[in-house]
Amino acid sequence: QVQLVESGGGLVQAGGSLRLSCAASTSIFSMYDMGWYRQAPGKQREMVASITRGGSTDYADSVKGRFTVSRDNAKNTVYLQMNSLKSEDTAVYYCNAKGAAGNSWGQGTQVTVSS
C-alpha cells in the first residue's frame, strides 16, 4: 500500500482557482496510475481526472477545459490544477494510486466554492 497525502484544498470564490497536491510515499511512484476523485455530500464518489504511468490523461466531462492533472515523478507527486471553479465543484477530493499491489487512497482534502 502507498501512503498518499493530499493538500491544497480550501475555500475559494466561484471563478477562482486552486491547486491540489498529492504526495506519495513510494520509491516506484512512476509505476502507478494516479487519479483524483471527489465526493460531495449525499453523492457517490466520482472520478475527476486521471493520469497514467505513461502520462495519458482523462477527465470527467464536468471538468474538461477547467481542470488539469499532472505528475512530477521526481517529487512523487500528482497535481490537480482547478480553474474557473463552480459551486458544484464543492466536495472532498481524494487522491488514488493504482498499482500491481492494488488501490490506495488518501485521506481527502475539502474544496469549498462559494457563489
Secondary structure by P-SEA (a helix, b strand, c coil): cbbbbbcccccccccbbbbbbbbbccccccccccbbbbbcccccccccccccccbbbbbcccccccbbbbbcccccbbbbbbcccccccccbbbbbbbcccbbbbccbbbbbbcc
